[in-house]
């Protein structure tokens, strides 16, 4: 059986793909974990159309095995939804609504553009809104003269995945601040049902208030306070504020007292705990919090140097998602903040490594009411909104959930302190012989990084040749083997008491 994830990831996701619009759409749906949509489209394509698509593929190596991709896709779908035969024929009109309230603003779905290079002018934002994004946190506006460097981006890859992590040295909007507010005014006029949020950064109390009032006068639905940019040229800006709860309290209070629209501070991850900054936002009267911005980092690629020099700058992409989730949970699942009433009075906008609807779901289940996307758009374009929305809708439909708000925070109850975890039971790994190809990756990892609990025969001594075997007396149930298996041949047995 073709490995769906690997083969879909090989696709270059071409612009105006030669393989055909429907074929390209099906593969893109698979790439972004939207199996339902991929199945619907593949079901409509004939074998002749798929062969023609393979012939037209312009991959630099070898064409995507589209016919095999269809077969594997349909088989996987059948296994996953045996009891839900009707799903494949569901129309979009029957899918649940993604509408949700955020800071008392009605959002058509939870997917927003994050304040960054992906939303720096009217044309960009309007194309995104037309594509289906619910709104935008516009690139941060300031009164500073912004002069950017070149090059300003770098990426960290692993095993053929080029954007595991993404580093950027970009700062704030290069437009005159008056121009940006004119753009925001036009956007709100032309897209009245979309949520238009201005991100701002001041240097003084007066500047913060002035910019916030200009955002309100431009018709913006809310204002985001950038307390988190990690690469400002001057001290006392960006993450310098976000690391100081007292400054967060002061500047948030100044803005909150000056405008009537929602005020949403944007938090930095470059701090030990989110508790104090979140409390500062709460006591200042903030309506919500955006978290997180990029993580201070260094990459060593000479191709990313600026006139031979390197610097510390922001890190984003899939690699930061677990850190972002941890910081969101520190706000939504924190007993101190809960007792203070923060969850009742402030909404959370989740940011960090969101690429697929499953990524977004993780943030929502930890208490976020919307999510912001940046790096994935930079890599794949605004078009990913289709699979973000459809994937979430199909998931809700499969669970019988009709309102997105019912997913908000549902996983918080499942988190406990490490000291409270069950240490009296274990789960053994279980090998599926029909999927195992005998590569021995599990054996190598267990021998050198685990508990030497897997045997692997390379000579036929009465056992299967090149097949691993779990040694029950040594296995501790760590599941390193399951994580390194390239074919998904290692699963989980039932949980049982330790002997």
Residue pairs with C-beta under 8 A, 6 or more apart in sequence:
1 72
1 75
2 65
2 68
2 69
2 71
2 72
3 72
3 486
3 487
4 30
4 69
4 72
4 73
4 76
5 30
7 64
7 65
7 68
7 69
7 72
8 27
8 30
8 31
8 69
9 31
9 160
9 161
10 59
10 61
10 64
11 24
11 27
11 28
11 31
11 59
11 64
12 58
12 59
12 60
13 24
13 27
13 28
13 31
13 380
14 24
14 58
17 23
17 24
18 56
18 57
18 58
19 27
19 53
19 54
19 56
19 57
19 64
19 66
20 49
20 52
20 53
20 56
22 41
22 44
22 45
22 49
23 41
23 45
23 49
23 50
23 53
23 66
25 37
25 41
25 386
26 37
26 38
26 41
26 42
26 45
26 70
26 73
27 38
27 64
27 66
27 69
28 383
28 386
28 387
29 35
29 37
29 38
29 41
29 386
29 387
29 390
30 38
30 69
30 73
32 355
32 356
32 357
32 384
32 387
32 388
32 391
33 356
33 357
33 358
33 387
33 391
34 356
34 357
34 387
34 390
34 391
34 394
35 73
35 76
35 77
35 80
36 77
36 87
36 88
36 90
36 390
36 391
36 394
37 386
37 387
37 390
37 391
37 394
38 73
39 73
39 74
39 77
39 88
40 88
40 89
42 69
42 70
42 73
42 74
43 74
43 88
45 53
45 70
47 67
50 66
50 67
50 70
51 67
53 66
54 63
54 64
54 65
54 66
54 67
55 63
57 63
57 64
57 66
77 88
81 87
81 88
81 398
84 398
87 394
87 397
87 398
90 394
90 397
92 390
94 397
95 390
95 393
95 394
95 396
95 397
96 393
96 396
96 397
96 401
96 402
96 403
96 404
97 402
97 403
97 404
98 108
98 109
98 110
98 389
98 392
98 393
98 404
99 106
99 107
99 108
99 109
99 404
100 107
100 109
100 110
100 369
100 370
100 404
100 405
100 408
101 107
101 347
101 369
101 405
102 110
102 195
102 288
102 347
102 349
102 369
102 370
103 222
103 262
103 264
103 287
103 288
103 347
104 262
104 287
105 195
105 221
105 222
105 262
107 134
107 135
107 195
107 370
108 134
108 193
108 194
109 132
109 133
109 134
109 388
109 389
109 392
110 134
110 360
110 364
110 368
110 369
110 370
110 371
110 392
110 404
111 132
111 133
111 134
111 360
111 370
111 371
111 373
111 385
111 388
111 389
112 133
112 134
112 135
112 136
112 137
112 195
112 197
112 349
112 370
112 371
112 372
112 373
113 119
113 125
113 128
113 133
113 135
113 136
113 137
113 372
113 373
113 374
113 377
114 137
114 351
114 372
114 373
114 374
115 137
115 138
115 139
115 140
115 199
115 224
115 226
115 266
115 372
116 139
116 170
116 374
116 378
117 139
117 168
117 170
117 374
117 378
118 124
118 128
118 374
118 377
118 378
118 382
119 125
119 128
119 136
119 137
119 138
119 139
120 139
120 173
120 174
120 175
121 175
121 183
122 183
122 186
122 187
125 136
125 138
125 183
125 187
126 187
126 190
126 191
127 382
128 136
128 377
128 382
128 385
129 135
129 136
129 187
129 191
129 194
131 382
131 383
131 385
131 386
132 385
132 386
132 389
133 194
133 382
133 385
134 194
134 195
134 370
135 194
135 195
135 196
135 197
135 221
136 187
136 194
136 195
136 196
136 197
137 197
137 199
137 224
137 290
137 349
137 372
138 173
138 180
138 183
138 184
138 196
138 197
138 198
138 199
139 172
139 173
139 180
139 199
140 172
140 173
140 199
140 200
140 201
140 226
140 229
141 172
141 173
141 175
141 177
141 180
141 181
141 198
141 199
141 200
141 201
141 211
141 215
142 172
142 173
142 177
142 200
142 201
142 202
142 203
142 207
142 211
143 177
143 202
143 203
143 207
143 210
143 211
144 172
144 201
144 203
144 234
146 171
146 172
146 173
146 174
147 174
148 169
148 170
148 171
148 174
149 169
149 306
150 306
151 303
151 304
151 306
152 168
152 169
152 170
153 166
153 167
153 168
153 169
153 170
153 304
154 166
154 167
154 168
154 299
154 301
154 303
154 304
155 162
155 163
155 164
155 165
155 166
155 167
155 317
156 164
156 165
156 166
156 167
156 299
156 317
156 319
157 163
157 164
158 164
163 317
163 318
163 375
163 379
164 317
164 318
164 319
165 297
165 315
165 316
165 317
165 318
165 319
165 320
166 315
166 316
166 317
166 375
166 378
166 379
167 297
167 299
167 304
167 313
167 314
167 315
167 316
168 294
168 313
168 314
168 316
169 231
169 306
169 311
169 313
169 314
170 231
171 229
171 231
171 232
171 233
172 201
172 226
172 229
173 180
175 183
177 211
177 214
180 198
181 198
181 214
181 215
181 217
181 218
182 218
184 196
184 198
184 215
184 218
184 219
184 220
185 218
185 219
187 194
187 196
188 194
188 196
188 218
188 219
188 220
188 221
189 219
195 221
195 222
196 219
196 220
196 221
197 220
197 221
197 222
197 223
197 224
197 264
198 211
198 215
198 218
198 220
198 222
198 223
198 224
199 223
199 224
199 225
199 226
199 266
200 208
200 211
200 212
200 215
200 223
200 224
200 225
200 226
201 211
201 225
201 226
201 229
201 237
201 238
202 208
202 209
202 210
202 211
202 251
203 234
203 236
203 237
205 250
205 251
205 254
208 225
208 251
208 254
208 255
209 254
209 255
209 258
211 223
212 223
212 255
212 258
212 259
212 263
213 258
213 259
215 223
215 259
215 261
216 223
216 259
216 260
216 261
220 261
221 261
221 262
222 261
222 262
222 263
222 264
222 287
222 288
223 255
223 259
223 261
223 262
223 263
223 264
224 264
224 265
224 266
224 290
225 251
225 252
225 255
225 263
225 264
225 265
225 266
226 238
226 266
226 293
227 238
227 239
227 241
227 242
227 247
227 248
227 251
227 265
227 266
227 267
227 268
227 277
228 238
228 239
228 241
228 242
228 266
228 267
228 268
228 269
228 270
228 292
228 293
228 294
229 237
229 238
229 239
229 293
229 314
230 238
230 239
230 268
230 270
230 293
230 294
230 295
230 296
230 312
230 313
230 314
231 238
231 311
231 312
231 313
231 314
232 238
232 239
232 240
238 268
239 268
239 270
239 293
239 296
240 247
241 247
241 248
241 251
242 248
242 265
242 266
242 267
242 268
242 270
242 271
242 277
242 293
243 268
243 270
243 271
245 276
245 277
245 279
245 280
246 280
248 265
248 277
248 280
248 281
248 284
249 280
249 281
249 283
249 284
250 284
252 263
252 265
252 280
252 281
252 284
252 285
252 286
253 284
253 285
255 263
256 263
256 284
256 285
256 286
262 287
262 288
263 285
263 286
263 287
264 286
264 287
264 288
264 289
264 290
264 349
265 277
265 281
265 286
265 289
265 290
266 289
266 290
266 291
266 293
267 274
267 277
267 278
267 281
267 289
267 290
267 291
267 292
267 293
267 327
268 277
268 292
268 293
269 291
269 292
269 293
269 294
269 295
269 320
269 323
269 324
269 327
269 352
270 295
270 296
271 277
273 330
274 291
274 327
274 330
274 331
274 334
275 330
275 331
275 334
275 336
275 337
278 289
278 330
278 331
278 334
278 337
278 342
278 346
279 336
279 337
279 340
279 342
281 289
281 346
282 337
282 340
282 341
282 342
282 345
282 346
286 346
287 346
287 347
288 346
288 347
288 348
288 349
289 331
289 346
289 347
289 348
289 349
290 348
290 349
290 351
290 372
291 324
291 327
291 328
291 331
291 348
291 349
291 350
291 351
291 352
292 320
292 323
292 324
292 327
292 328
292 351
292 352
293 314
293 351
294 313
294 314
294 315
294 316
294 320
295 314
295 315
295 316
295 320
295 323
296 312
296 313
296 314
296 315
297 312
297 313
297 314
297 315
298 310
298 312
298 313
300 310
304 310
316 352
316 353
316 374
316 375
317 353
317 375
318 353
318 355
318 359
318 375
319 353
320 352
320 353
321 352
321 353
321 354
321 359
321 362
322 353
323 352
324 350
324 351
324 352
324 353
324 363
325 350
325 352
325 362
325 363
325 366
328 348
328 350
328 363
328 366
328 367
328 368
329 366
329 367
329 412
329 415
331 337
331 342
331 348
331 367
332 343
332 348
332 366
332 367
332 368
332 409
332 412
333 366
333 367
333 412
333 415
337 343
343 367
343 409
347 369
347 370
348 367
348 368
348 369
349 368
349 369
349 370
349 371
349 372
350 360
350 363
350 364
350 366
350 368
350 370
350 371
350 372
351 371
351 372
351 374
353 359
353 375
354 360
354 363
354 371
354 372
354 373
354 376
355 373
355 375
355 376
355 384
356 387
356 388
356 391
357 387
357 388
357 389
357 390
357 391
357 392
357 395
358 391
360 371
360 388
360 392
361 392
361 395
361 407
363 371
364 371
364 404
364 407
364 408
365 407
365 408
365 409
365 410
365 411
365 412
366 409
366 411
366 412
367 408
367 409
367 412
368 408
369 405
369 408
373 384
373 388
376 384
377 384
392 404
396 402
396 404
396 407
401 407
424 497
424 498
425 495
425 496
425 497
425 498
426 476
426 477
426 495
426 496
426 498
427 477
427 479
427 492
427 493
427 494
427 495
427 496
428 470
428 472
428 475
428 477
428 492
428 493
428 496
429 470
429 475
429 477
429 479
429 481
429 482
429 490
429 491
429 492
429 493
430 470
430 490
430 491
430 492
430 493
431 468
431 469
431 470
431 489
431 490
431 491
432 489
432 490
432 491
433 464
433 467
433 489
435 487
435 488
435 489
436 467
436 468
436 487
436 489
437 487
437 489
438 465
438 466
438 467
438 468
439 486
439 487
440 456
440 466
440 468
441 484
441 485
441 486
442 454
442 468
442 481
442 482
442 484
442 485
442 490
443 454
443 455
443 456
443 468
445 480
445 481
445 484
446 452
446 453
446 454
446 480
446 481
447 454
449 480
450 478
450 480
450 481
451 474
451 475
451 476
451 478
452 471
452 474
453 470
453 471
453 474
453 475
453 476
454 468
454 469
454 470
454 471
454 481
455 468
455 469
455 471
456 466
456 467
456 468
456 469
457 463
457 464
457 465
457 466
457 467
457 469
458 465
458 466
459 465
463 469
468 481
479 492
481 490
482 490
482 491
482 492
